[in-house]
Amino acid sequence: MNVIIDTDLGVDDALALMLAIKSGKFNIKAITTVAGNTTIENATRNTKYILGLLNSKIPVYSGEAKPLQRELIKAKVHGEQGLGEIKLTGQTELTNNALQKITELSDEETTIITLGPLTNIAKAIPKLTAKQIIIMGGALKAPGNKNGAEFNIYVDPEAADIVFKAPIKKTLMPLDVCNKVALSMKDFEQITGILKEPILKMVKLYTEKLQEEGYKGAIMYDPLTIYYLLKPEAFKTAVHKIAADKTGKTTITQTGTEITTAEDIDAEEFKKDFLKTINQIQAHHLQP
């Protein structure tokens, strides 16, 4: 499956990228970065770090440094630089051409996977051709995780509105499903091999912060978005008319756009498959 992954690379994005690459099921044409969980500089540096761990040569193109009409609001659960306790040093090259690459590399056989705010994709929409867009975002019946909304949509609701209304098939992975899958530090301790140390450094703060907010552990927002393409039969879905308002809230409404929405997940099956795939990884040793 041909895909482009658009990410604001934080902790769960990193785990999602590992799952996507080592599943062996995707031809990842490019990874584009966007500001969200952290700055565009951090998101881009973090992406290259994860690719280095996996010894992957997938091209990385940096994109928008702020939302369409607002200032950037970063997430606190991912730590200072977006990867928990991992601190990366040195400058990273920003290509600032994600928009160009998304439109250039996408076609009717390419799926776009969005793991962060929809800023890059919204700017690409006028020229975008894609098979479908798989979106981590939204909260329909579940409570939001940022001022009553879901973080990715809250950061750039104007971008979400543009993407939701675009005439391209879309699937939404909202908090309603994501909140059902939380991994504990005990789960992460089952990871073996050279990736265990960097993953534990990444997820410790993330897990603690989410537990402080009342969650059972590390919520697998972005890995579930990848997993949907790997094993759609593990999910229950429905089609709803959905709209995003200026506060970032997503609602089912007659004036919305029809979007396939994940509603339930076999959480234990995901956990088993996720850990199995991660433990297959032969990582390339790279010190931060």
KOLTIVO-242950 format. One line per field, with one value per residue (C-alpha): residue number from 1; residue in three letters; chain; y negated, x negated, z negated. Coordinates in pm, whole numbers, plus 50000, padded with zeros to 5 digits. Each point is the difference from the previous one (the first is absolute). Layout:
% KOLTIVO-242950
num <- [NUM/...]
residuo <- [ALA/...]
cadena <- [A/...]
v <- [Y/...]
u <- [X/...]
w <- [Z/...]
//
This chain:
% KOLTIVO-242950
num <- [1/2/3/4/5/6/7/8/9/10/11/12/13/14/15/16/17/18/19/20/21/22/23/24/25/26/27/28/29/30/31/32/33/34/35/36/37/38/39/40/41/42/43/44/45/46/47/48/49/50/51/52/53/54/55/56/57/58/59/60/61/62/63/64/65/66/67/68/69/70/71/72/73/74/75/76/77/78/79/80/81/82/83/84/85/86/87/88/89/90/91/92/93/94/95/96/97/98/99/100/101/102/103/104/105/106/107/108/109/110/111/112/113/114/115/116/117/118/119/120/121/122/123/124/125/126/127/128/129/130/131/132/133/134/135/136/137/138/139/140/141/142/143/144/145/146/147/148/149/150/151/152/153/154/155/156/157/158/159/160/161/162/163/164/165/166/167/168/169/170/171/172/173/174/175/176/177/178/179/180/181/182/183/184/185/186/187/188/189/190/191/192/193/194/195/196/197/198/199/200/201/202/203/204/205/206/207/208/209/210/211/212/213/214/215/216/217/218/219/220/221/222/223/224/225/226/227/228/229/230/231/232/233/234/235/236/237/238/239/240/241/242/243/244/245/246/247/248/249/250/251/252/253/254/255/256/257/258/259/260/261/262/263/264/265/266/267/268/269/270/271/272/273/274/275/276/277/278/279/280/281/282/283/284/285/286/287/288]
residuo <- [MET/ASN/VAL/ILE/ILE/ASP/THR/ASP/LEU/GLY/VAL/ASP/ASP/ALA/LEU/ALA/LEU/MET/LEU/ALA/ILE/LYS/SER/GLY/LYS/PHE/ASN/ILE/LYS/ALA/ILE/THR/THR/VAL/ALA/GLY/ASN/THR/THR/ILE/GLU/ASN/ALA/THR/ARG/ASN/THR/LYS/TYR/ILE/LEU/GLY/LEU/LEU/ASN/SER/LYS/ILE/PRO/VAL/TYR/SER/GLY/GLU/ALA/LYS/PRO/LEU/GLN/ARG/GLU/LEU/ILE/LYS/ALA/LYS/VAL/HIS/GLY/GLU/GLN/GLY/LEU/GLY/GLU/ILE/LYS/LEU/THR/GLY/GLN/THR/GLU/LEU/THR/ASN/ASN/ALA/LEU/GLN/LYS/ILE/THR/GLU/LEU/SER/ASP/GLU/GLU/THR/THR/ILE/ILE/THR/LEU/GLY/PRO/LEU/THR/ASN/ILE/ALA/LYS/ALA/ILE/PRO/LYS/LEU/THR/ALA/LYS/GLN/ILE/ILE/ILE/MET/GLY/GLY/ALA/LEU/LYS/ALA/PRO/GLY/ASN/LYS/ASN/GLY/ALA/GLU/PHE/ASN/ILE/TYR/VAL/ASP/PRO/GLU/ALA/ALA/ASP/ILE/VAL/PHE/LYS/ALA/PRO/ILE/LYS/LYS/THR/LEU/MET/PRO/LEU/ASP/VAL/CYS/ASN/LYS/VAL/ALA/LEU/SER/MET/LYS/ASP/PHE/GLU/GLN/ILE/THR/GLY/ILE/LEU/LYS/GLU/PRO/ILE/LEU/LYS/MET/VAL/LYS/LEU/TYR/THR/GLU/LYS/LEU/GLN/GLU/GLU/GLY/TYR/LYS/GLY/ALA/ILE/MET/TYR/ASP/PRO/LEU/THR/ILE/TYR/TYR/LEU/LEU/LYS/PRO/GLU/ALA/PHE/LYS/THR/ALA/VAL/HIS/LYS/ILE/ALA/ALA/ASP/LYS/THR/GLY/LYS/THR/THR/ILE/THR/GLN/THR/GLY/THR/GLU/ILE/THR/THR/ALA/GLU/ASP/ILE/ASP/ALA/GLU/GLU/PHE/LYS/LYS/ASP/PHE/LEU/LYS/THR/ILE/ASN/GLN/ILE/GLN/ALA/HIS/HIS/LEU/GLN/PRO]
cadena <- [A/A/A/A/A/A/A/A/A/A/A/A/A/A/A/A/A/A/A/A/A/A/A/A/A/A/A/A/A/A/A/A/A/A/A/A/A/A/A/A/A/A/A/A/A/A/A/A/A/A/A/A/A/A/A/A/A/A/A/A/A/A/A/A/A/A/A/A/A/A/A/A/A/A/A/A/A/A/A/A/A/A/A/A/A/A/A/A/A/A/A/A/A/A/A/A/A/A/A/A/A/A/A/A/A/A/A/A/A/A/A/A/A/A/A/A/A/A/A/A/A/A/A/A/A/A/A/A/A/A/A/A/A/A/A/A/A/A/A/A/A/A/A/A/A/A/A/A/A/A/A/A/A/A/A/A/A/A/A/A/A/A/A/A/A/A/A/A/A/A/A/A/A/A/A/A/A/A/A/A/A/A/A/A/A/A/A/A/A/A/A/A/A/A/A/A/A/A/A/A/A/A/A/A/A/A/A/A/A/A/A/A/A/A/A/A/A/A/A/A/A/A/A/A/A/A/A/A/A/A/A/A/A/A/A/A/A/A/A/A/A/A/A/A/A/A/A/A/A/A/A/A/A/A/A/A/A/A/A/A/A/A/A/A/A/A/A/A/A/A/A/A/A/A/A/A/A/A/A/A/A/A/A/A/A/A/A/A]
v <- [50000/49661/49747/49656/49946/49647/49968/49756/50263/50053/50321/50181/49883/50166/50327/49970/49946/50309/50203/49872/50057/50340/50142/50026/49921/49646/49829/49676/49746/49717/49878/49638/49810/49741/49800/50131/50216/49801/49745/50072/50012/50263/50199/50019/50084/50263/50160/50030/50147/50271/50081/50025/50251/50207/49955/49860/49768/49872/49632/49740/49664/49726/49808/49735/49846/49868/50047/49821/49715/50038/50036/50347/50171/50288/50316/50041/50378/50059/49819/49706/50111/50241/50332/50025/50025/50019/49678/49948/49740/49822/49821/50180/49895/49870/50049/49805/50184/50245/49836/50049/50360/50098/49882/50130/50351/50061/50164/50214/50301/49819/49985/49700/50072/49697/50029/49631/49676/49984/49681/50152/50198/49704/49791/50287/50063/49780/50208/50327/50334/50297/50337/49910/49810/50182/49740/50032/49740/49904/50094/50074/50139/50028/49704/49798/49983/49625/49753/50240/50077/50251/49853/50036/49836/49740/49881/49916/50020/49793/50260/50281/49828/49979/50364/50133/49825/50112/50246/50279/50317/49961/50218/49852/50161/49803/50005/50218/50293/49885/49965/50373/50098/49907/50166/50007/49990/50373/50047/49799/50207/50294/49832/50172/49919/49677/49794/50066/49728/49712/50100/50011/49656/49871/50146/49956/49631/50039/50285/49819/49678/50184/50197/49671/49892/50311/50237/50359/49957/49884/49944/50144/49722/50015/50370/50079/49783/50209/50321/49918/50041/50315/50177/49820/50306/49930/49685/49927/49700/49789/49712/49669/49645/49815/49635/49817/49665/49705/50133/50324/50211/50267/50079/50224/49765/49999/49716/50203/50206/50378/50154/50361/50004/50266/50077/50305/50209/50336/49848/50326/50097/49662/50032/50349/49899/49675/50161/50287/49757/49775/50301/50101/49681/50023/49646/49811/49863/49621/49797/49681]
u <- [50000/49860/50019/49882/49983/50050/49886/49930/49769/50052/49990/50302/49903/49662/50164/50234/49706/49828/50316/50047/49643/49941/50340/49861/50346/49938/49803/49942/49933/49922/50042/50106/49980/50231/50001/50234/49879/49678/49833/49932/49628/50050/50253/49757/49696/50201/50117/49644/49891/50266/49911/49637/50093/50175/49723/50259/49931/50356/49982/50116/50144/50083/50324/50200/49859/50335/50373/50181/50144/49870/49693/49868/50111/49768/50081/49839/50023/49718/49730/49775/49900/50283/49830/50038/49664/49801/49813/49864/49736/49887/50181/50225/50053/50348/50093/50327/50140/50250/50286/49821/49905/50348/50160/49715/49981/50369/50228/50314/49804/49849/50145/49916/49969/50021/49873/49999/50187/50132/49817/49781/50285/50239/49750/49954/50373/50055/49748/50023/50086/50005/50166/50104/49896/49978/50024/49906/50230/50333/50216/50366/50155/49679/49876/49726/49640/49954/50267/50280/49857/49747/49649/49923/50325/49979/49656/50125/50380/49998/49777/50225/50304/49830/49889/50332/50184/49756/50140/49759/50094/49916/49984/49984/49827/50157/49946/50311/49784/49653/50095/50077/49636/49746/49662/49835/49629/50035/50118/49708/49760/50090/49808/49669/49682/49821/50319/50105/49786/50100/50367/50006/49834/50267/50307/49923/50093/50282/50153/49962/50156/50300/50047/50000/50286/50198/49911/49893/49674/49851/50285/49916/50149/49768/49909/50372/50022/49730/50155/50329/49829/49820/50302/50328/50197/49890/50215/50370/50080/50296/50060/50105/50045/49730/49902/49720/50083/49776/49938/49860/50298/50120/50369/50242/50233/50220/49789/49679/49806/50033/49691/49934/49936/49836/50227/49855/49682/49882/49750/49831/49947/49840/49770/49890/49936/49827/49751/49936/49917/49781/49808/49920/49804/49626/49907/49696/49822/50010/49925/50204]
w <- [50000/50102/49717/49894/49623/49866/49639/49714/49862/49631/49798/50144/50351/49949/49903/50299/50234/49862/50051/50356/50114/49846/50091/50353/50140/50122/50271/49811/50274/49758/49645/49967/49674/49849/49677/49733/49713/50026/50227/50366/49919/49730/50202/50293/49785/49811/50324/50126/49667/50014/50360/49890/49730/50265/50256/50241/50292/50049/50108/49748/50107/49750/50025/49819/49681/49875/50057/50283/49792/49644/49788/49926/49679/49914/49804/49658/49968/50251/49805/50084/50352/50075/49921/49624/49824/50324/50069/50351/50080/50313/50277/50244/50359/50075/50365/49967/50301/49851/50192/50330/49922/49879/50323/50216/49851/49937/50255/50018/49870/49700/49649/49784/49627/49772/49642/49908/50075/50355/50101/50272/50152/49999/50194/50247/50051/50308/50199/49808/50158/49762/49957/49646/49688/49665/49724/49634/49855/49856/49706/50070/49682/49800/49795/50166/49882/50061/49885/50089/50344/50133/50016/50373/50103/49722/50114/50351/50033/50319/50164/49875/50149/50341/49995/49872/50285/50271/50260/49901/49811/49631/49690/49651/49701/49713/49625/49970/50117/49897/49633/49992/50055/49733/49952/49659/49925/49927/50359/50136/49789/50225/50283/50064/50185/50075/50028/49643/49842/50232/49992/49620/49992/50236/49835/49628/49974/50254/49801/49667/50133/50143/49679/49809/50228/49907/50283/49934/50187/50329/50246/50342/50215/50300/49994/50024/50310/50165/49868/50170/50337/49886/49854/50074/49888/49640/50005/50001/50222/50103/50239/49847/50123/49807/49969/49816/49842/49914/49648/50141/49895/50241/50011/50187/50184/50310/50140/49966/50255/50018/49840/49904/49627/49784/49705/49826/49993/49873/49757/49903/50363/50067/49699/50104/50363/49905/49761/50241/50282/49787/49871/50358/50045/50050/49908/50117/49693/49994/49691/49950]
//
